[in-house]
């Protein structure tokens, strides 16, 4: 059995809990974008340092992170920490159950504290962006870094 040390389903599940602790609900794309921007906030001028350090290949993580985020969502749903809602306007969105919220509130290690602090900056700046606009922001940021 191959275990993924970083950005595995369990780690992403915990970060999904943290994101949904600050949002009522979010789609997979929004969760992915908020998580990516939060972990690499320095690249978006929202923090002095990236939570996951500097990495020349951080943008290549997007596709594998999407796969693992789906697995994290499934993990959370299996334990009834996350529910799913569908609307014609927003499509599928995930939200914390009462049990999920109670667990999210107990996440208080140093990483969770720092993640929440950076995430609050990300939310203030980008919470009104659509999923499409968030992904375009990530793409355009990649292009700037490649120049």
Beta strands, then each sheet from edge to edge (+ up, - down):
strand 1: 82-87
strand 2: 91-96
sheet 1: 1+ 2-
end
